[in-house]
Amino acid sequence: MLAKLDSSPLGTTVRIARIDWTSMTHDEGRRLREFGLMEGCEVVPMHRGSLFSREPLALTIGRMKVIIRGKQAAAIEVEPTTP
């Protein structure tokens, strides 16, 4: 079952199933690819914004921690990983 990255549970590893590259600018897409966000990659959503906002979203990708915008996270579909 696919879900959007922006609504994935915090602290749970998910696998990127699909990214809607057309919903973001060329520079946004390039930045995400530089971080290693591609189909098949496993990420862990760690923290969302503040008390009053759900963005930005902090992710762990391997040993790296990155922050992406809510709009970008909404363009990424993820699936649960199997243990």
Buried (B, 14 or more C-beta within 10 A) or exposed (E): EEBEBBEBEEEEBBBBBEBEEEEBEEEBBEBBEEBEBEEEBEBBBBBBEEEEEEBBBBBBBEEEEBEBBBEBBBBBBBBBEEE
